[in-house]
Structures are given as structure tokens and as C-alpha cells.
């Protein structure tokens, strides 16, 4: 992959927004590279091994190609919802998360968040969502629910490889929700895979509409979801991963995510 774009320094307003709102959006940060990355995701999907119906296949010894479900919660043969541990299936995934443009933003945020600045940082829990027409990816949730820790030192990252809007399934967030805890319950229908939150009807919801190559960094406690892709033809390719100080270890429901133990945890710097 060609060298990634050089990042500009965060200004004080952006840092304050991340602290108060829980997220920052960097429009087109990787725009020049997005088409090539998308093509490599197509190659990864073409070479996919047998798919699984296990939405939480997080420790399978390699990447897991997870089947989508219909509105009755039944798996759809041949239709992939997500690739879990995507970095183990394509080197392009780690190249994205290790890109100088992304790493520069992450380093600045760590220097601002009121913690000791970590000497080394990993990315773990890498995922690819193809988001087919008519499909979904995730319902409302906090990433930290699936990690077994509410540490504010985990920075989630979404990379949108295609133009993303309300029609083809953009990210939605509730600004400021990273300061609260929410109860997660098993989903149903199109969201039968996973455990989700029902937001308060008074919650302020923001659609993150971005061009291809955009990067969104957010607190792992931020309440977020994705709209359903209701476009007849457009996909919505995106990559996700979570930055974490290398010394921070944690586990969830019997899966140890510790540095050096969990296969889909990779040192970034």
C-alpha cells in the first residue's frame, strides 16, 4: 500500500470536543488510499473460508467470516455481516491502523486525556463490515460492554472506505453518552446477533455523514449504532478497531484480550 496521508495536529477545539462529546470525525483523512483498501477487502472476501453463524467468534484462531441474518433472525447463506479479526485475514487492515495519519491523531488524544501517555499502543478487535444493500451492521451499544472493562484509555476507530450517509447506513452517535453506563440486552430480528441498548427517546442522535476515506475516533464508552443500508445498490465498506495501551490487559466472558495472548491484538507503536 502507498504511504498514508500526513496528519495535521489537533487544535484545542478538537481536543475539547473529544473530551466532552466523546468522538471526533476526520473527513477524508485517508481519501487517496480508500479505493485501493476497498479493493483489497474485496480480495479478502473472495478468498473467504467457510462462514460461521457465531456473531461473537472472537477467539477462533484466525479471522471469522460471520453470516448476516434476515428479519426473522435466520442466517442468510453466502451473505457476510462482518469479518471478525479482519487483520488476520488481510494485511491491509493493519496497514490502515498503523498509518501515520491515524497514529498521529491517536498519540495526540492520549496526550490529552489526563492519563500517563502510553509508550506503546496496540489495536485489537479488528473488524470489516461490508454492509450490503438492505443490510445492517450494529445496533446501539458501547464497545466497552464487549471488552469487560470501561477504561477510558480505549479509543475506538472507524474507517469508512466509501461515502457514507443516512441512506447507506452511516454511523450514529449520542454525544456525551461516554460518561454513562447502559444496560445491554440480546437483540432480535436483523440485530439478533449481539447485545444492544435501547436509548432514551430524549437522547440527541447525530448522524456521521462522511466522504470515502474518513476516520472517526471515539471513546469506547460512547453509545453508537449504524443505520440500516436502505440503498438499492450501494454498499458501505468500513473497518473498525480499538486502540489500547499495550500494558492494559482485560477479558470478557472467558476470552483473554491481553497483549501477547489474544491473536487479534497487534502493536501499533
C-alpha positions, 0 to 999 in steps of 0.5 A: 500500500502507498504511504498514508496521508500526513496528519495535521495536529489537533487544535484545542477545539478538537481536543475539547470536543473529544473530551466532552462529546466523546468522538471526533470525525476526520473527513477524508483523512485517508481519501487517496488510499480508500479505493485501493483498501476497498479493493483489497477487502474485496480480495479478502472476501473472495478468498473467504473460508467457510462462514460461521453463524457465531456473531461473537467468534472472537477467539477462533484462531484466525479471522471469522467470516460471520453470516448476516441474518434476515428479519426473522433472525435466520442466517442468510447463506453466502451473505457476510455481516462482518469479518471478525479479526479482519487483520488476520485475514488481510494485511491491509487492515493493519496497514490502515491502523498503523498509518501515520495519519491515524497514529498521529491523531491517536498519540495526540488524544492520549496526550490529552486525556489526563492519563500517563501517555502510553509508550506503546499502543496496540489495536485489537478487535479488528473488524470489516463490515461490508454492509450490503444493500438492505443490510445492517451492521450494529445496533446501539451499544458501547464497545466497552460492554464487549471488552469487560472493562470501561477504561477510558484509555480505549479509543475506538476507530472507524474507517469508512472506505466509501461515502457514507450517509443516512441512506447507506447506513452511516454511523450514529452517535449520542454525544456525551453518552461516554460518561454513562453506563447502559444496560445491554440486552440480546437483540432480535430480528436483523440485530439478533446477533449481539447485545444492544441498548435501547436509548432514551427517546430524549437522547440527541442522535447525530448522524456521521455523514462522511466522504470515502476515506474518513476516520472517526475516533471515539471513546469506547464508552460512547453509545453508537449504532449504524443505520440500516443500508436502505440503498438499492445498490450501494454498499458501505465498506468500513473497518473498525478497531480499538486502540489500547495501551499495550500494558492494559490487559482485560477479558470478557466472558472467558476470552483473554484480550491481553497483549501477547495472548489474544491473536487479534491484538497487534502493536501499533507503536 
